[in-house]
Amino acid sequence: MRFLIFSLLLFVSTCCVGHVQGQQAPVTEIYKTHDGNEDGVLESEEVAGTRYARQFPRWDVDGDKKVSPQEVIVFRRRFGIAADGTMLRAPAPKLGPKTLVVPEIDDLKRVKKGTRLLREDARNSAFVLGTIPHAVEGTQYVVLTDHVDSEFLQPLQKLAAHHQGQVVTVPDLAVLYEQQDRFTKLQKQLRGIGPRYVAIAPRLDSFRENMLLGMWELLSTLDSDPEIDAFPGFLVASNANAFSKLIEQSLKHAPVAANHLKPIAISQVLSDAETRSLQKAAILRKHFRKTDLETPVVAIYGKKAKTAPRLEGKQVWNLEAPGGGKFIESFSQKLSDRFNESNLIIMHGHGIPGMSCSVDIQGIPENLQGKVLMTGSCFSASPKTSDLPEMREAPGGYTVEKRDSFVLRAVDQGAVVAFGHQRLSSGFPHLYPVLESWLQGSTVGEGYQELLNGLINLKGIRSGDFVIRQQTKRPAQNVLLYVVIGDPALQPFVK
């Protein structure tokens, strides 16, 4: 992260030809030069091909594709740069422990297209994506797969029979989006079937970014609106045995009654200033207490979190991350017992392949049978084979290495439902709407579809724009790379 900030400072201090080294162009000059339609805001097209093209998405915090002068000023201030381009004096360091602000869930802004966020709320992820249910006209259950081995096909046929549905096979889900004839044929076939639930079961080597996005392209074109027109879910595991167990326990799963819900939250505090993950665990604890549910909280602190706030209570474990590229690989017996008792594990914090919230993949509880695991970490559902260029560093300053997927390991160890992201996740703002939907009694696929449709509407994505066609490390479609592994017709909880 320190390298990232230094790079940004270097960029903003040297990119303005004709200005003194260390000084940026005044904000007024930027708008005078690039605001072509003189409407007082910048759009990405107006700075395309200029030195500000890379800065535009950083300025556009609320994602409305328009940037006001105030947004540029606020962004500059984070790096000690004034509106006129000169350097600001660094503020005096604050001493002593900070107070953790824990708002109510209902007080967090629900963000939809055109919503304006305060800079502090955006920085701390203190908001929630606004979603609304999207009706599905179909009635059938469909399994869509490219498996050919009987050890995978037999469980899928059993699942389809259980739901009185059918199995539809294609040669290769990973490249289906490139095969226009096959794509169109499948599109027509699904329209004829009228699916309500679509269980997507890719081979492990097909489980890639553009496969995921190709499915959204397919399922959003079953009718004329831009939203996903069925309730999806992925069925994937690292091996045939784990895959079969996932299907078997999905068939036997009984929704967890509200009075039997046992959540546990894992958070991460890397430094004194970075407390947003801890805040989300505290928000959930506060929210569940309204229904007399006590939520154990695990807070994992980095070496630089010396004066960061601590939560109080008997059900709080404050742990220290090993550091030096190492992560927590085991827990105390008492905390392990809490994991065993839980049926809902929620994680908020940074991640890379093989790690979420400073918990190593080896630290995942061995028995997750029947549990729901949700992680808002980046790379928590990373594929073995990627369609995108490799990233060397992830948010939090972590080095990205090739390791097994965190949520796939969770499924291998018994999780009946797992939520994660293949690339860079936005964490709590996108995780919570899915959790909220499931806790209100929705099926796996319904909660997943509401998230996807909320993001499609927020970003204005239309047919033909889903798949990543140009190689880039941070594609706009990254926002749709959330993964939910589980039978889409399964109901995790009872309201």
C-alpha positions as CSV (number, residue, x, y, z in Angstrom):
1,M,0.0,0.0,0.0
2,R,2.9,2.4,0.8
3,F,4.3,1.7,-2.6
4,L,0.9,2.4,-4.2
5,I,0.5,5.8,-2.4
6,F,4.0,6.7,-3.4
7,S,3.3,5.8,-7.0
8,L,0.1,7.9,-7.0
9,L,2.0,10.9,-5.5
10,L,4.7,10.5,-8.1
11,F,2.1,10.4,-10.8
12,V,0.1,13.4,-9.7
13,S,3.3,15.5,-9.2
14,T,4.9,14.8,-12.5
15,C,2.1,14.4,-15.0
16,C,1.4,18.1,-15.7
17,V,3.7,19.5,-18.3
18,G,4.2,23.2,-17.9
19,H,3.9,23.3,-14.2
20,V,6.6,23.4,-11.5
21,Q,7.8,20.0,-10.4
22,G,5.8,18.9,-7.3
23,Q,2.8,21.0,-8.4
24,Q,-0.3,19.8,-10.2
25,A,-2.5,21.9,-12.6
26,P,-5.2,23.8,-10.7
27,V,-8.6,22.0,-10.7
28,T,-10.1,25.0,-12.5
29,E,-7.6,24.6,-15.3
30,I,-8.4,20.9,-15.7
31,Y,-12.1,21.7,-16.2
32,K,-11.4,24.7,-18.5
33,T,-9.3,22.4,-20.7
34,H,-11.3,19.2,-20.7
35,D,-14.9,20.0,-19.9
36,G,-15.9,20.1,-23.6
37,N,-19.7,20.5,-23.1
38,E,-19.1,23.0,-20.2
39,D,-21.6,21.3,-18.0
40,G,-19.4,21.6,-14.9
41,V,-18.6,17.9,-14.7
42,L,-16.0,15.6,-16.4
43,E,-17.0,12.4,-18.2
44,S,-14.6,9.6,-19.1
45,E,-14.9,10.4,-22.8
46,E,-13.7,14.0,-22.2
47,V,-10.4,12.8,-20.7
48,A,-9.9,9.7,-22.8
49,G,-6.3,9.7,-24.2
50,T,-5.1,12.3,-21.8
51,R,-2.9,12.1,-18.7
52,Y,-6.1,12.1,-16.6
53,A,-7.7,9.0,-18.1
54,R,-6.1,6.8,-15.4
55,Q,-7.2,9.1,-12.6
56,F,-10.8,9.3,-13.7
57,P,-12.0,6.1,-12.1
58,R,-10.2,7.1,-8.9
59,W,-12.0,10.4,-8.8
60,D,-15.3,8.8,-9.6
61,V,-15.9,7.3,-6.1
62,D,-19.7,6.9,-6.5
63,G,-19.4,5.2,-9.9
64,D,-21.9,7.5,-11.7
65,K,-19.3,8.1,-14.5
66,K,-19.3,11.8,-13.9
67,V,-16.8,13.8,-11.8
68,S,-17.4,17.1,-10.2
69,P,-14.6,19.6,-9.3
70,Q,-15.3,18.8,-5.6
71,E,-14.6,15.1,-6.2
72,V,-11.2,15.9,-7.7
73,I,-10.5,18.2,-4.7
74,V,-11.4,15.6,-2.2
75,F,-9.3,13.0,-4.0
76,R,-6.3,15.3,-4.1
77,R,-6.6,16.2,-0.4
78,R,-6.1,12.5,0.5
79,F,-2.5,12.9,-0.9
80,G,-1.8,16.3,0.5
81,I,-2.5,18.3,-2.7
82,A,-4.6,21.5,-2.7
83,A,-7.1,22.5,-5.3
84,D,-4.6,24.9,-6.8
85,G,-2.0,22.1,-7.2
86,T,0.3,23.0,-4.4
87,M,1.2,20.7,-1.5
88,L,-0.7,20.9,1.7
89,R,1.0,20.6,5.1
90,A,0.7,17.2,6.6
91,P,-1.7,17.2,9.6
92,A,-0.4,16.5,13.0
93,P,-0.6,12.8,13.9
94,K,-3.5,11.9,16.2
95,L,-2.5,10.1,19.4
96,G,-4.3,7.6,21.5
97,P,-6.9,5.0,20.7
98,K,-9.6,5.8,18.2
99,T,-13.3,5.4,18.9
100,L,-15.1,2.9,16.7
101,V,-18.3,4.3,15.2
102,V,-20.9,1.5,14.9
103,P,-24.0,2.7,12.9
104,E,-27.2,0.8,12.6
105,I,-27.6,-1.2,9.4
106,D,-30.7,0.8,8.6
107,D,-28.7,4.0,8.8
108,L,-26.3,3.0,6.0
109,K,-27.1,4.6,2.7
110,R,-28.5,2.2,0.0
111,V,-26.6,3.1,-3.1
112,K,-28.3,3.0,-6.5
113,K,-27.6,4.8,-9.8
114,G,-27.2,8.5,-9.1
115,T,-26.7,8.1,-5.3
116,R,-24.1,10.5,-3.9
117,L,-21.9,9.2,-1.1
118,L,-19.9,11.1,1.5
119,R,-16.2,10.6,1.0
120,E,-15.8,9.1,4.4
121,D,-18.6,6.6,3.9
122,A,-17.1,5.5,0.5
123,R,-13.6,5.1,2.0
124,N,-14.9,3.0,4.9
125,S,-17.3,1.0,2.8
126,A,-20.1,2.3,5.1
127,F,-22.9,1.8,2.6
128,V,-24.9,-1.0,1.1
129,L,-25.8,-1.7,-2.6
130,G,-29.5,-1.0,-3.2
131,T,-31.3,-4.0,-4.6
132,I,-34.9,-4.9,-5.5
133,P,-36.4,-8.3,-6.4
134,H,-36.6,-9.0,-10.1
135,A,-39.5,-11.4,-11.1
136,V,-38.7,-14.5,-13.0
137,E,-41.3,-15.9,-15.4
138,G,-39.8,-19.3,-15.9
139,T,-40.8,-22.3,-13.7
140,Q,-38.2,-25.0,-14.5
141,Y,-35.0,-26.2,-12.8
142,V,-32.1,-26.5,-15.2
143,V,-28.6,-27.8,-14.6
144,L,-26.1,-26.4,-17.2
145,T,-22.8,-28.2,-17.3
146,D,-19.8,-29.2,-19.4
147,H,-18.9,-32.2,-17.3
148,V,-18.5,-35.5,-19.2
149,D,-17.4,-37.9,-16.5
150,S,-20.1,-40.0,-14.8
151,E,-18.8,-39.3,-11.3
152,F,-19.9,-35.6,-11.8
153,L,-22.9,-36.2,-14.1
154,Q,-24.6,-38.7,-11.9
155,P,-24.9,-36.4,-8.9
156,L,-26.1,-33.6,-11.3
157,Q,-28.8,-35.9,-12.7
158,K,-29.9,-36.8,-9.2
159,L,-30.1,-33.1,-8.3
160,A,-32.1,-32.3,-11.5
161,A,-34.5,-35.2,-10.8
162,H,-35.0,-34.0,-7.2
163,H,-36.2,-30.7,-8.6
164,Q,-38.1,-32.3,-11.5
165,G,-35.7,-30.5,-13.9
166,Q,-33.3,-31.4,-16.6
167,V,-29.6,-31.4,-17.4
168,V,-28.4,-29.4,-20.4
169,T,-24.8,-30.1,-21.5
170,V,-22.4,-28.0,-23.6
171,P,-18.9,-28.9,-24.8
172,D,-17.0,-26.1,-22.9
173,L,-18.5,-23.5,-20.7
174,A,-15.2,-21.6,-20.6
175,V,-15.4,-20.6,-24.2
176,L,-19.2,-20.7,-24.8
177,Y,-19.3,-16.9,-25.1
178,E,-16.9,-17.1,-28.1
179,Q,-19.0,-19.7,-30.0
180,Q,-21.8,-17.6,-31.4
181,D,-23.7,-20.5,-32.9
182,R,-23.6,-22.6,-29.8
183,F,-24.4,-19.6,-27.6
184,T,-27.5,-18.7,-29.7
185,K,-28.7,-22.3,-29.8
186,L,-28.4,-22.6,-26.0
187,Q,-30.2,-19.2,-25.6
188,K,-33.1,-20.4,-27.7
189,Q,-33.2,-23.7,-25.8
190,L,-33.4,-22.0,-22.5
191,R,-36.1,-19.7,-23.7
192,G,-38.1,-22.7,-24.7
193,I,-37.6,-24.4,-21.3
194,G,-38.4,-21.3,-19.3
195,P,-35.9,-21.7,-16.4
196,R,-36.5,-20.4,-12.9
197,Y,-33.4,-21.8,-11.3
198,V,-30.1,-22.4,-13.3
199,A,-27.5,-24.5,-11.5
200,I,-24.2,-23.9,-13.4
201,A,-21.8,-26.8,-13.0
202,P,-18.5,-26.0,-14.8
203,R,-15.4,-28.3,-14.9
204,L,-12.8,-26.9,-12.6
205,D,-10.7,-25.7,-15.5
206,S,-13.8,-23.9,-17.0
207,F,-14.4,-22.0,-13.7
208,R,-12.9,-18.7,-15.0
209,E,-13.8,-15.0,-15.2
210,N,-15.2,-14.9,-18.7
211,M,-17.2,-18.1,-18.1
212,L,-18.9,-16.4,-15.2
213,L,-19.5,-13.2,-17.3
214,G,-20.7,-15.3,-20.3
215,M,-23.3,-16.8,-18.0
216,W,-24.6,-13.3,-17.1
217,E,-24.7,-12.5,-20.8
218,L,-26.7,-15.6,-21.5
219,L,-29.1,-15.3,-18.6
220,S,-29.7,-11.6,-19.1
221,T,-30.9,-12.1,-22.7
222,L,-33.7,-14.6,-22.0
223,D,-36.1,-11.6,-22.3
224,S,-35.9,-7.9,-23.3
225,D,-34.8,-6.3,-20.0
226,P,-31.1,-6.0,-19.1
227,E,-31.4,-7.9,-15.8
228,I,-30.6,-11.6,-15.1
229,D,-33.8,-13.5,-15.9
230,A,-33.3,-16.6,-13.7
231,F,-32.0,-17.5,-10.3
232,P,-28.4,-18.8,-10.6
233,G,-26.0,-20.7,-8.5
234,F,-22.7,-22.5,-9.2
235,L,-21.9,-26.1,-8.3
236,V,-18.2,-26.6,-8.2
237,A,-15.7,-28.4,-6.0
238,S,-12.0,-29.4,-6.3
239,N,-12.7,-33.1,-6.8
240,A,-15.5,-35.6,-7.6
241,N,-15.9,-36.7,-4.0
242,A,-16.3,-33.2,-2.6
243,F,-18.7,-32.4,-5.5
244,S,-20.8,-35.4,-4.8
245,K,-21.0,-34.5,-1.1
246,L,-22.0,-30.9,-2.0
247,I,-25.0,-32.3,-4.0
248,E,-25.9,-34.9,-1.4
249,Q,-26.1,-32.4,1.5
250,S,-27.9,-29.9,-0.7
251,L,-30.7,-32.5,-1.2
252,K,-30.9,-33.1,2.5
253,H,-30.6,-29.5,3.7
254,A,-33.2,-28.1,6.0
255,P,-33.5,-24.3,6.3
256,V,-32.0,-23.0,9.5
257,A,-34.7,-21.5,11.8
258,A,-34.2,-18.0,13.1
259,N,-33.9,-19.2,16.7
260,H,-31.2,-21.7,15.6
261,L,-29.1,-19.2,13.7
262,K,-25.5,-19.1,15.1
263,P,-23.4,-16.5,13.3
264,I,-19.7,-15.8,13.8
265,A,-17.8,-12.8,12.3
266,I,-14.1,-12.5,11.3
267,S,-12.6,-9.1,10.8
268,Q,-9.2,-7.7,10.1
269,V,-7.4,-4.6,11.4
270,L,-4.1,-4.0,9.6
271,S,-3.3,-0.6,11.1
272,D,-4.6,2.0,13.5
273,A,-6.3,3.8,10.6
274,E,-7.9,0.8,8.9
275,T,-10.9,-0.2,11.0
276,R,-13.7,-0.6,8.5
277,S,-13.6,-4.4,8.7
278,L,-13.9,-4.3,12.4
279,Q,-16.7,-1.9,12.1
280,K,-18.7,-4.3,9.9
281,A,-18.3,-7.1,12.4
282,A,-19.5,-4.7,15.1
283,I,-22.5,-3.7,12.9
284,L,-23.5,-7.3,12.4
285,R,-23.1,-8.0,16.1
286,K,-25.3,-5.0,16.9
287,H,-27.9,-6.1,14.3
288,F,-28.2,-9.7,15.4
289,R,-28.5,-8.6,19.1
290,K,-31.9,-7.1,18.2
291,T,-33.2,-10.7,17.9
292,D,-31.3,-11.9,21.0
293,L,-28.5,-13.5,18.9
294,E,-25.0,-13.1,20.3
295,T,-22.3,-13.0,17.5
296,P,-18.8,-14.1,18.4
297,V,-16.3,-11.8,16.8
298,V,-12.7,-12.6,15.8
299,A,-10.6,-9.5,15.2
300,I,-7.2,-10.2,13.7
301,Y,-4.7,-7.3,14.2
302,G,-1.7,-6.4,12.1
303,K,1.7,-5.3,13.5
304,K,0.8,-1.6,12.8
305,A,-2.5,-1.7,14.7
306,K,-1.1,-0.7,18.0
307,T,-3.8,1.8,19.1
308,A,-6.7,0.5,17.0
309,P,-9.9,0.1,18.9
310,R,-10.9,-3.3,20.4
311,L,-14.4,-4.6,20.8
312,E,-15.5,-5.7,24.2
313,G,-17.4,-8.7,25.4
314,K,-16.9,-12.4,26.3
315,Q,-17.5,-13.6,22.8
316,V,-14.6,-11.5,21.3
317,W,-11.2,-12.9,20.3
318,N,-8.5,-10.4,19.5
319,L,-5.7,-12.2,17.7
320,E,-2.4,-11.0,16.1
321,A,-1.5,-11.8,12.5
322,P,1.9,-13.5,12.2
323,G,3.1,-11.1,9.5
324,G,6.0,-11.6,7.2
325,G,3.8,-13.2,4.6
326,K,2.4,-15.7,7.1
327,F,-1.3,-16.0,8.2
328,I,-3.2,-17.7,10.9
329,E,-3.3,-21.5,10.4
330,S,-5.1,-22.6,13.6
331,F,-7.2,-21.4,16.4
332,S,-7.5,-22.2,20.1
333,Q,-9.7,-25.1,21.1
334,K,-12.3,-22.7,22.6
335,L,-12.5,-20.6,19.4
336,S,-12.5,-23.8,17.3
337,D,-15.5,-24.9,19.3
338,R,-17.3,-21.7,18.4
339,F,-16.7,-22.4,14.7
340,N,-18.0,-25.9,15.1
341,E,-21.2,-24.6,16.7
342,S,-21.8,-21.9,14.1
343,N,-23.8,-22.3,11.0
344,L,-23.0,-18.9,9.4
345,I,-19.4,-17.6,9.0
346,I,-19.0,-14.0,7.7
347,M,-15.6,-12.6,6.9
348,H,-14.6,-9.0,6.1
349,G,-11.1,-8.0,5.2
350,H,-8.3,-8.2,2.6
351,G,-7.5,-11.3,0.8
352,I,-5.4,-13.1,-1.8
353,P,-5.6,-16.6,-3.3
354,G,-5.3,-18.9,-0.3
355,M,-6.0,-16.2,2.4
356,S,-9.0,-14.3,3.6
357,C,-8.9,-11.8,6.5
358,S,-5.4,-12.9,7.6
359,V,-6.7,-16.5,7.9
360,D,-4.7,-19.0,5.8
361,I,-6.5,-21.6,3.8
362,Q,-5.0,-24.1,6.2
363,G,-6.9,-22.4,9.0
364,I,-10.3,-23.1,7.6
365,P,-12.2,-25.3,10.1
366,E,-11.9,-28.9,9.0
367,N,-15.6,-29.6,9.3
368,L,-17.9,-27.1,7.7
369,Q,-20.7,-29.5,7.1
370,G,-24.0,-27.7,6.4
371,K,-22.5,-24.3,7.1
372,V,-22.8,-21.1,5.0
373,L,-19.5,-19.2,4.6
374,M,-19.4,-15.7,3.2
375,T,-16.2,-13.8,2.6
376,G,-15.9,-10.3,1.2
377,S,-12.2,-10.7,0.6
378,C,-10.5,-10.2,-2.8
379,F,-9.6,-13.4,-4.7
380,S,-11.6,-15.6,-2.3
381,A,-13.0,-17.5,-5.2
382,S,-9.9,-17.2,-7.5
383,P,-9.9,-19.6,-10.4
384,K,-7.1,-22.1,-11.1
385,T,-6.9,-20.7,-14.7
386,S,-7.6,-17.0,-15.2
387,D,-8.7,-15.1,-18.3
388,L,-7.0,-11.9,-17.0
389,P,-3.4,-10.7,-16.6
390,E,-1.8,-11.6,-13.3
391,M,-1.7,-9.1,-10.5
392,R,1.4,-8.9,-8.4
393,E,-0.1,-7.0,-5.5
394,A,-3.5,-6.9,-4.0
395,P,-5.2,-4.3,-1.7
396,G,-3.6,-4.4,1.7
397,G,-0.1,-4.6,0.2
398,Y,-0.2,-8.4,-0.2
399,T,1.8,-10.3,-2.8
400,V,-0.5,-12.3,-5.1
401,E,0.6,-15.9,-5.5
402,K,-1.1,-18.9,-7.1
403,R,-2.8,-20.9,-4.3
404,D,-6.0,-22.8,-4.0
405,S,-9.3,-20.9,-3.8
406,F,-10.5,-20.1,-0.2
407,V,-14.2,-20.8,-0.9
408,L,-13.4,-23.9,-2.9
409,R,-11.5,-25.3,0.0
410,A,-14.5,-24.4,2.2
411,V,-16.8,-26.3,-0.1
412,D,-14.4,-29.3,-0.1
413,Q,-14.6,-29.3,3.7
414,G,-18.4,-29.3,3.8
415,A,-19.8,-25.8,3.3
416,V,-23.3,-26.1,1.7
417,V,-23.2,-22.5,0.4
418,A,-20.1,-20.3,-0.1
419,F,-19.9,-16.6,-1.3
420,G,-16.7,-15.0,-2.6
421,H,-15.2,-13.1,-5.5
422,Q,-12.8,-14.2,-8.3
423,R,-10.9,-10.9,-8.3
424,L,-11.2,-7.6,-6.5
425,S,-14.2,-7.5,-4.1
426,S,-16.0,-4.5,-2.7
427,G,-16.7,-6.4,0.5
428,F,-19.5,-5.6,2.9
429,P,-21.5,-3.2,0.6
430,H,-22.1,-6.1,-1.8
431,L,-22.0,-9.0,0.6
432,Y,-24.6,-7.7,3.0
433,P,-27.5,-7.5,0.5
434,V,-27.1,-11.2,-0.3
435,L,-27.0,-12.1,3.4
436,E,-30.0,-9.9,4.1
437,S,-32.0,-11.6,1.3
438,W,-31.1,-15.1,2.6
439,L,-32.0,-14.2,6.2
440,Q,-35.4,-13.1,5.0
441,G,-36.0,-16.6,3.6
442,S,-34.9,-16.2,0.0
443,T,-33.2,-19.0,-1.9
444,V,-29.6,-19.0,-2.8
445,G,-30.3,-18.0,-6.3
446,E,-32.7,-15.2,-5.4
447,G,-30.2,-13.5,-3.2
448,Y,-27.5,-13.9,-5.8
449,Q,-29.7,-12.6,-8.6
450,E,-30.7,-9.5,-6.7
451,L,-27.0,-8.7,-6.1
452,L,-26.1,-9.1,-9.8
453,N,-29.1,-7.1,-11.0
454,G,-28.3,-4.3,-8.5
455,L,-24.8,-4.1,-9.9
456,I,-26.0,-4.2,-13.5
457,N,-28.4,-1.3,-12.9
458,L,-25.8,0.7,-10.9
459,K,-23.2,0.4,-13.6
460,G,-25.6,0.6,-16.6
461,I,-24.3,-2.7,-18.1
462,R,-26.1,-3.8,-21.2
463,S,-26.2,-6.9,-23.4
464,G,-22.8,-7.3,-25.2
465,D,-20.9,-5.6,-22.4
466,F,-20.6,-8.4,-20.0
467,V,-17.6,-10.4,-21.3
468,I,-14.1,-9.0,-21.0
469,R,-12.8,-8.6,-24.5
470,Q,-9.6,-6.5,-23.8
471,Q,-6.9,-7.7,-21.5
472,T,-6.7,-5.5,-18.4
473,K,-5.9,-6.1,-14.8
474,R,-8.9,-4.0,-13.5
475,P,-11.7,-4.4,-16.0
476,A,-15.0,-2.7,-15.5
477,Q,-16.8,-6.1,-15.4
478,N,-14.8,-7.0,-12.3
479,V,-17.9,-5.9,-10.3
480,L,-19.8,-8.9,-11.6
481,L,-17.3,-11.5,-10.6
482,Y,-19.0,-12.5,-7.4
483,V,-19.4,-16.2,-7.0
484,V,-22.1,-18.1,-5.0
485,I,-21.5,-21.8,-4.8
486,G,-24.6,-23.7,-3.9
487,D,-27.9,-25.2,-5.2
488,P,-29.8,-22.1,-6.4
489,A,-33.1,-23.5,-5.2
490,L,-31.7,-24.2,-1.6
491,Q,-33.2,-22.0,1.1
492,P,-30.4,-21.4,3.7
493,F,-32.5,-19.8,6.4
494,V,-36.0,-19.2,7.6
495,K,-37.1,-15.6,8.2
